[in-house]
Amino acid sequence: MIANPKSKPLKKTLPLLLLAAPGLLYFFINSYIPMFGVFIAFKDVNYAKGIFGSDWIGFKNFTFLFQTNDAWIMTRNTLLYNLVFIGLGTIVSIIIAILMSELLNKMYSKLFMSGLILPNLISMVVLSLLVFAFLNADSGFVNHSILRPLGLQEINWYSEPKYWPYLLVLFQIWKTAGYGSIIYFASIAGIDKSIYEAAKIDGAGKLKQIRMITLPLLKPTVIVLVLMSMGRIFNSDFGLFYQVPLNSGALYSTTQTIDTYVYRALMQLNDIGMSAAAGLYQSVVGFVLVLTVNTIVKKVNSENALF
């Protein structure tokens, strides 16, 4: 009996498909099934009539959304914060990965890597409590132990919006840079060591090896990760912008993002249609940005494009 040749590829790929199944199921349930509710953005939701019986209002939810000052504030904040997170986060992650790859003692390398990953495991609720312990106006560490002994004016951190762009960037980089360096560290570990040995024989120092070998070979990884990040450039970490500033109304000008706006529109204004419109706007713009950046990368270097 002759075996079916088509069954061999299936037998080879079946373990990989089973391995990917939980992730695919997660995305199907959390990303694709909710797309059915997109039509809510075009309705004036009336609980008495129900979602399906509510009146269609076309683009009125979007019109009302963009006629308010909140549209500009949340779009500006979401976009600028994410651009800084992507750019500065990538640079810091690469630096950490390079430094970790230079540690010859494997035990120290694993120890430091564990310490760098630890902040990523801390929930935003816990982080908000830690931040409050440092920035509390009455008994916070910064005011009580640093500014007061130095005779400097104490700061009411949760009422001063001008400090929070820097604070939020600092908290985000501290929390995610170590975890983000893992992929770059793995890419560096996969580089052929003979290339470094040849460069060393030619007289290239460590910095020159990093500049001429490590960074160019990391470019495809950087491009793929940046492209994937661009897809979420209009998404923000809800916990970072809502929990950490303790939902302070005085800080909305610098902490209001699309995600926090959708939450407040739904929970405080009870406006499902407008919150759905903001979410749809967020998804469409993110999708367009991924296509745009990928097209640019494909024109510059098609081998590094995502698709």
JONOR-V42443 format. One record per residue. N is the residue number from 1. RES is the residue in three letters. PSI is psi as a letter, one per 30 degrees, with the letter a starting at -180 (* if undefined). OMEGA is omega in whole degrees, 0 to 359 (none if undefined). D_FIRST is the distance of its C-alpha to the first C-alpha in whole Angstrom. Layout:
n:N res:RES psi:PSI omega:OMEGA d_first:D_FIRST
n:N res:RES psi:PSI omega:OMEGA d_first:D_FIRST
//
This chain:
n:1 res:MET psi:k omega:182 d_first:0
n:2 res:ILE psi:k omega:181 d_first:4
n:3 res:ALA psi:k omega:178 d_first:6
n:4 res:ASN psi:j omega:183 d_first:9
n:5 res:PRO psi:f omega:181 d_first:12
n:6 res:LYS psi:f omega:182 d_first:15
n:7 res:SER psi:f omega:181 d_first:14
n:8 res:LYS psi:e omega:177 d_first:15
n:9 res:PRO psi:e omega:180 d_first:19
n:10 res:LEU psi:e omega:179 d_first:19
n:11 res:LYS psi:e omega:180 d_first:18
n:12 res:LYS psi:e omega:185 d_first:21
n:13 res:THR psi:f omega:182 d_first:23
n:14 res:LEU psi:e omega:177 d_first:23
n:15 res:PRO psi:e omega:179 d_first:26
n:16 res:LEU psi:e omega:178 d_first:28
n:17 res:LEU psi:e omega:178 d_first:28
n:18 res:LEU psi:e omega:178 d_first:29
n:19 res:LEU psi:e omega:182 d_first:31
n:20 res:ALA psi:f omega:186 d_first:33
n:21 res:ALA psi:e omega:180 d_first:33
n:22 res:PRO psi:e omega:179 d_first:36
n:23 res:GLY psi:e omega:178 d_first:38
n:24 res:LEU psi:e omega:178 d_first:36
n:25 res:LEU psi:e omega:179 d_first:37
n:26 res:TYR psi:e omega:181 d_first:41
n:27 res:PHE psi:e omega:180 d_first:41
n:28 res:PHE psi:e omega:183 d_first:40
n:29 res:ILE psi:e omega:188 d_first:42
n:30 res:ASN psi:f omega:185 d_first:45
n:31 res:SER psi:e omega:186 d_first:45
n:32 res:TYR psi:e omega:179 d_first:43
n:33 res:ILE psi:e omega:179 d_first:44
n:34 res:PRO psi:f omega:179 d_first:48
n:35 res:MET psi:f omega:177 d_first:48
n:36 res:PHE psi:f omega:182 d_first:48
n:37 res:GLY psi:g omega:181 d_first:52
n:38 res:VAL psi:e omega:184 d_first:53
n:39 res:PHE psi:f omega:180 d_first:55
n:40 res:ILE psi:f omega:180 d_first:57
n:41 res:ALA psi:f omega:183 d_first:59
n:42 res:PHE psi:g omega:182 d_first:60
n:43 res:LYS psi:l omega:171 d_first:62
n:44 res:ASP psi:j omega:189 d_first:65
n:45 res:VAL psi:k omega:177 d_first:63
n:46 res:ASN psi:j omega:185 d_first:66
n:47 res:TYR psi:f omega:179 d_first:65
n:48 res:ALA psi:e omega:180 d_first:66
n:49 res:LYS psi:f omega:185 d_first:64
n:50 res:GLY psi:l omega:183 d_first:61
n:51 res:ILE psi:e omega:184 d_first:59
n:52 res:PHE psi:f omega:181 d_first:57
n:53 res:GLY psi:f omega:180 d_first:61
n:54 res:SER psi:l omega:184 d_first:63
n:55 res:ASP psi:k omega:173 d_first:64
n:56 res:TRP psi:k omega:180 d_first:62
n:57 res:ILE psi:g omega:178 d_first:65
n:58 res:GLY psi:b omega:185 d_first:63
n:59 res:PHE psi:g omega:183 d_first:64
n:60 res:LYS psi:e omega:177 d_first:67
n:61 res:ASN psi:e omega:179 d_first:65
n:62 res:PHE psi:e omega:179 d_first:64
n:63 res:THR psi:e omega:180 d_first:68
n:64 res:PHE psi:e omega:181 d_first:70
n:65 res:LEU psi:e omega:185 d_first:67
n:66 res:PHE psi:f omega:176 d_first:68
n:67 res:GLN psi:f omega:180 d_first:72
n:68 res:THR psi:l omega:176 d_first:73
n:69 res:ASN psi:f omega:181 d_first:73
n:70 res:ASP psi:e omega:182 d_first:70
n:71 res:ALA psi:e omega:181 d_first:68
n:72 res:TRP psi:e omega:183 d_first:69
n:73 res:ILE psi:e omega:185 d_first:70
n:74 res:MET psi:e omega:179 d_first:66
n:75 res:THR psi:e omega:179 d_first:65
n:76 res:ARG psi:e omega:182 d_first:67
n:77 res:ASN psi:e omega:182 d_first:66
n:78 res:THR psi:e omega:183 d_first:62
n:79 res:LEU psi:e omega:184 d_first:62
n:80 res:LEU psi:e omega:178 d_first:64
n:81 res:TYR psi:e omega:183 d_first:63
n:82 res:ASN psi:e omega:176 d_first:60
n:83 res:LEU psi:e omega:177 d_first:60
n:84 res:VAL psi:e omega:180 d_first:62
n:85 res:PHE psi:e omega:181 d_first:60
n:86 res:ILE psi:e omega:183 d_first:57
n:87 res:GLY psi:e omega:182 d_first:59
n:88 res:LEU psi:e omega:179 d_first:61
n:89 res:GLY psi:e omega:178 d_first:58
n:90 res:THR psi:e omega:181 d_first:56
n:91 res:ILE psi:e omega:181 d_first:59
n:92 res:VAL psi:e omega:180 d_first:59
n:93 res:SER psi:e omega:179 d_first:56
n:94 res:ILE psi:e omega:179 d_first:55
n:95 res:ILE psi:e omega:179 d_first:58
n:96 res:ILE psi:e omega:181 d_first:57
n:97 res:ALA psi:e omega:179 d_first:54
n:98 res:ILE psi:e omega:179 d_first:56
n:99 res:LEU psi:e omega:179 d_first:58
n:100 res:MET psi:e omega:181 d_first:55
n:101 res:SER psi:f omega:181 d_first:53
n:102 res:GLU psi:f omega:177 d_first:57
n:103 res:LEU psi:j omega:182 d_first:57
n:104 res:LEU psi:e omega:180 d_first:56
n:105 res:ASN psi:j omega:184 d_first:56
n:106 res:LYS psi:e omega:181 d_first:53
n:107 res:MET psi:e omega:177 d_first:55
n:108 res:TYR psi:e omega:180 d_first:57
n:109 res:SER psi:e omega:179 d_first:55
n:110 res:LYS psi:e omega:180 d_first:53
n:111 res:LEU psi:e omega:180 d_first:56
n:112 res:PHE psi:e omega:179 d_first:57
n:113 res:MET psi:e omega:178 d_first:54
n:114 res:SER psi:e omega:178 d_first:54
n:115 res:GLY psi:e omega:180 d_first:58
n:116 res:LEU psi:e omega:180 d_first:57
n:117 res:ILE psi:f omega:185 d_first:54
n:118 res:LEU psi:e omega:180 d_first:56
n:119 res:PRO psi:e omega:180 d_first:58
n:120 res:ASN psi:f omega:181 d_first:55
n:121 res:LEU psi:f omega:179 d_first:55
n:122 res:ILE psi:k omega:180 d_first:58
n:123 res:SER psi:l omega:180 d_first:58
n:124 res:MET psi:f omega:177 d_first:61
n:125 res:VAL psi:e omega:178 d_first:63
n:126 res:VAL psi:e omega:179 d_first:63
n:127 res:LEU psi:e omega:179 d_first:64
n:128 res:SER psi:e omega:177 d_first:67
n:129 res:LEU psi:e omega:177 d_first:68
n:130 res:LEU psi:e omega:179 d_first:69
n:131 res:VAL psi:e omega:179 d_first:70
n:132 res:PHE psi:e omega:178 d_first:72
n:133 res:ALA psi:e omega:180 d_first:74
n:134 res:PHE psi:e omega:191 d_first:74
n:135 res:LEU psi:f omega:178 d_first:76
n:136 res:ASN psi:k omega:186 d_first:78
n:137 res:ALA psi:e omega:185 d_first:81
n:138 res:ASP psi:e omega:186 d_first:83
n:139 res:SER psi:g omega:180 d_first:81
n:140 res:GLY psi:l omega:184 d_first:78
n:141 res:PHE psi:e omega:184 d_first:78
n:142 res:VAL psi:e omega:180 d_first:79
n:143 res:ASN psi:e omega:189 d_first:82
n:144 res:HIS psi:e omega:188 d_first:83
n:145 res:SER psi:f omega:181 d_first:82
n:146 res:ILE psi:d omega:185 d_first:82
n:147 res:LEU psi:e omega:183 d_first:84
n:148 res:ARG psi:e omega:178 d_first:87
n:149 res:PRO psi:f omega:180 d_first:88
n:150 res:LEU psi:f omega:180 d_first:88
n:151 res:GLY psi:g omega:179 d_first:90
n:152 res:LEU psi:l omega:181 d_first:88
n:153 res:GLN psi:k omega:179 d_first:88
n:154 res:GLU psi:l omega:186 d_first:85
n:155 res:ILE psi:k omega:172 d_first:82
n:156 res:ASN psi:i omega:191 d_first:81
n:157 res:TRP psi:e omega:185 d_first:78
n:158 res:TYR psi:g omega:175 d_first:76
n:159 res:SER psi:g omega:182 d_first:79
n:160 res:GLU psi:j omega:184 d_first:79
n:161 res:PRO psi:f omega:188 d_first:76
n:162 res:LYS psi:f omega:181 d_first:77
n:163 res:TYR psi:f omega:192 d_first:75
n:164 res:TRP psi:f omega:174 d_first:72
n:165 res:PRO psi:e omega:179 d_first:70
n:166 res:TYR psi:e omega:181 d_first:70
n:167 res:LEU psi:e omega:182 d_first:70
n:168 res:LEU psi:e omega:177 d_first:66
n:169 res:VAL psi:e omega:179 d_first:65
n:170 res:LEU psi:e omega:181 d_first:66
n:171 res:PHE psi:e omega:182 d_first:64
n:172 res:GLN psi:e omega:180 d_first:61
n:173 res:ILE psi:e omega:178 d_first:61
n:174 res:TRP psi:e omega:185 d_first:62
n:175 res:LYS psi:e omega:190 d_first:59
n:176 res:THR psi:f omega:187 d_first:56
n:177 res:ALA psi:e omega:180 d_first:57
n:178 res:GLY psi:e omega:178 d_first:55
n:179 res:TYR psi:e omega:180 d_first:52
n:180 res:GLY psi:f omega:181 d_first:52
n:181 res:SER psi:f omega:184 d_first:52
n:182 res:ILE psi:e omega:182 d_first:49
n:183 res:ILE psi:e omega:178 d_first:47
n:184 res:TYR psi:e omega:177 d_first:49
n:185 res:PHE psi:e omega:178 d_first:49
n:186 res:ALA psi:e omega:178 d_first:46
n:187 res:SER psi:e omega:178 d_first:46
n:188 res:ILE psi:e omega:179 d_first:49
n:189 res:ALA psi:f omega:180 d_first:47
n:190 res:GLY psi:f omega:179 d_first:44
n:191 res:ILE psi:k omega:181 d_first:46
n:192 res:ASP psi:k omega:183 d_first:46
n:193 res:LYS psi:f omega:180 d_first:49
n:194 res:SER psi:f omega:178 d_first:49
n:195 res:ILE psi:e omega:178 d_first:51
n:196 res:TYR psi:e omega:180 d_first:54
n:197 res:GLU psi:e omega:178 d_first:54
n:198 res:ALA psi:e omega:179 d_first:55
n:199 res:ALA psi:e omega:179 d_first:57
n:200 res:LYS psi:e omega:178 d_first:59
n:201 res:ILE psi:e omega:180 d_first:59
n:202 res:ASP psi:f omega:176 d_first:61
n:203 res:GLY psi:g omega:180 d_first:63
n:204 res:ALA psi:k omega:178 d_first:62
n:205 res:GLY psi:a omega:184 d_first:63
n:206 res:LYS psi:e omega:180 d_first:61
n:207 res:LEU psi:e omega:179 d_first:62
n:208 res:LYS psi:e omega:176 d_first:61
n:209 res:GLN psi:e omega:179 d_first:58
n:210 res:ILE psi:e omega:183 d_first:57
n:211 res:ARG psi:e omega:186 d_first:59
n:212 res:MET psi:f omega:184 d_first:57
n:213 res:ILE psi:e omega:187 d_first:54
n:214 res:THR psi:e omega:184 d_first:53
n:215 res:LEU psi:e omega:177 d_first:54
n:216 res:PRO psi:e omega:180 d_first:53
n:217 res:LEU psi:f omega:176 d_first:49
n:218 res:LEU psi:f omega:186 d_first:50
n:219 res:LYS psi:e omega:178 d_first:50
n:220 res:PRO psi:e omega:179 d_first:47
n:221 res:THR psi:e omega:180 d_first:47
n:222 res:VAL psi:e omega:182 d_first:50
n:223 res:ILE psi:e omega:180 d_first:49
n:224 res:VAL psi:e omega:181 d_first:46
n:225 res:LEU psi:e omega:177 d_first:48
n:226 res:VAL psi:e omega:178 d_first:51
n:227 res:LEU psi:e omega:179 d_first:49
n:228 res:MET psi:e omega:178 d_first:48
n:229 res:SER psi:e omega:180 d_first:51
n:230 res:MET psi:f omega:178 d_first:52
n:231 res:GLY psi:f omega:180 d_first:50
n:232 res:ARG psi:g omega:184 d_first:52
n:233 res:ILE psi:f omega:176 d_first:56
n:234 res:PHE psi:g omega:171 d_first:57
n:235 res:ASN psi:k omega:179 d_first:56
n:236 res:SER psi:l omega:177 d_first:58
n:237 res:ASP psi:j omega:185 d_first:58
n:238 res:PHE psi:e omega:181 d_first:60
n:239 res:GLY psi:e omega:182 d_first:61
n:240 res:LEU psi:e omega:186 d_first:62
n:241 res:PHE psi:f omega:180 d_first:64
n:242 res:TYR psi:e omega:184 d_first:65
n:243 res:GLN psi:e omega:186 d_first:65
n:244 res:VAL psi:e omega:176 d_first:67
n:245 res:PRO psi:g omega:179 d_first:70
n:246 res:LEU psi:h omega:177 d_first:70
n:247 res:ASN psi:h omega:181 d_first:70
n:248 res:SER psi:k omega:181 d_first:73
n:249 res:GLY psi:f omega:180 d_first:75
n:250 res:ALA psi:f omega:184 d_first:77
n:251 res:LEU psi:g omega:185 d_first:74
n:252 res:TYR psi:e omega:183 d_first:72
n:253 res:SER psi:f omega:181 d_first:73
n:254 res:THR psi:f omega:181 d_first:71
n:255 res:THR psi:f omega:180 d_first:68
n:256 res:GLN psi:j omega:176 d_first:68
n:257 res:THR psi:l omega:182 d_first:64
n:258 res:ILE psi:e omega:182 d_first:62
n:259 res:ASP psi:e omega:180 d_first:60
n:260 res:THR psi:e omega:179 d_first:63
n:261 res:TYR psi:e omega:179 d_first:65
n:262 res:VAL psi:e omega:180 d_first:62
n:263 res:TYR psi:e omega:182 d_first:62
n:264 res:ARG psi:e omega:178 d_first:66
n:265 res:ALA psi:e omega:182 d_first:66
n:266 res:LEU psi:e omega:187 d_first:64
n:267 res:MET psi:e omega:184 d_first:65
n:268 res:GLN psi:e omega:180 d_first:69
n:269 res:LEU psi:f omega:181 d_first:69
n:270 res:ASN psi:h omega:182 d_first:67
n:271 res:ASP psi:j omega:182 d_first:66
n:272 res:ILE psi:e omega:183 d_first:62
n:273 res:GLY psi:e omega:181 d_first:62
n:274 res:MET psi:e omega:178 d_first:64
n:275 res:SER psi:e omega:176 d_first:61
n:276 res:ALA psi:e omega:178 d_first:58
n:277 res:ALA psi:e omega:178 d_first:60
n:278 res:ALA psi:e omega:178 d_first:60
n:279 res:GLY psi:e omega:179 d_first:57
n:280 res:LEU psi:e omega:177 d_first:55
n:281 res:TYR psi:e omega:179 d_first:58
n:282 res:GLN psi:e omega:183 d_first:57
n:283 res:SER psi:e omega:183 d_first:53
n:284 res:VAL psi:e omega:181 d_first:53
n:285 res:VAL psi:e omega:177 d_first:56
n:286 res:GLY psi:e omega:179 d_first:53
n:287 res:PHE psi:e omega:179 d_first:50
n:288 res:VAL psi:e omega:180 d_first:53
n:289 res:LEU psi:e omega:178 d_first:54
n:290 res:VAL psi:e omega:179 d_first:50
n:291 res:LEU psi:e omega:182 d_first:49
n:292 res:THR psi:e omega:181 d_first:53
n:293 res:VAL psi:e omega:179 d_first:52
n:294 res:ASN psi:e omega:178 d_first:49
n:295 res:THR psi:e omega:178 d_first:50
n:296 res:ILE psi:e omega:179 d_first:53
n:297 res:VAL psi:e omega:181 d_first:50
n:298 res:LYS psi:e omega:179 d_first:48
n:299 res:LYS psi:e omega:180 d_first:51
n:300 res:VAL psi:e omega:180 d_first:52
n:301 res:ASN psi:j omega:186 d_first:49
n:302 res:SER psi:f omega:182 d_first:46
n:303 res:GLU psi:f omega:182 d_first:44
n:304 res:ASN psi:g omega:179 d_first:45
n:305 res:ALA psi:l omega:181 d_first:45
n:306 res:LEU psi:e omega:179 d_first:43
n:307 res:PHE psi:* omega:none d_first:41
//
